[in-house]
Amino acid sequence: MKKKPKSLRKFIRKEKSRIRREGSDLKKKEEEIKELKQRYEN
């Protein structure tokens, strides 16, 4: 599996932390993180 560019990895990490900070519902958080991962899979 090919590594993602560093800028993309940083973006994904920051987005995940933003989702965790802002969301209140655990299910909704998990769903948003799954969507994020699927969007940027190779």
N, C-alpha and C positions, 0 to 999 in steps of 0.2 A: 504494500500500500504506500502510495506516494505521500510525502509530508506536505501539508498546506503551507503557503507562504506565511512568514512571521507576522505580517500585518493582518492577515486574515485570522490567524490564531489569536492575536491580541484583541481583535474586534469581537470574536466569538466569546472570549473570556469576559470582556467588559459587558457584553449584552447579557450573558448569563447572570452576572452579578447584579445588573440593573433589574432583571426580572425577579431575582430572589429578594432584592431590597423592596421593590415597589408592590409586588403581589401580596395578597393576604391569603388567598385560597390555595392550598397545597396542590390540589388536582390541576388547577389552572396554571400554576407555575410549571409543573411537570410537563403539561401539554405544550406550553410555549417553548420550553427548552427542547422538547422533541422536534417541534417545527423548525426551530433554529438549526438543529443538527442536520435535519433532512435537507434544508435549504442549501447548506454549504458542504454536503457530502460530495466526494469526487465521483 
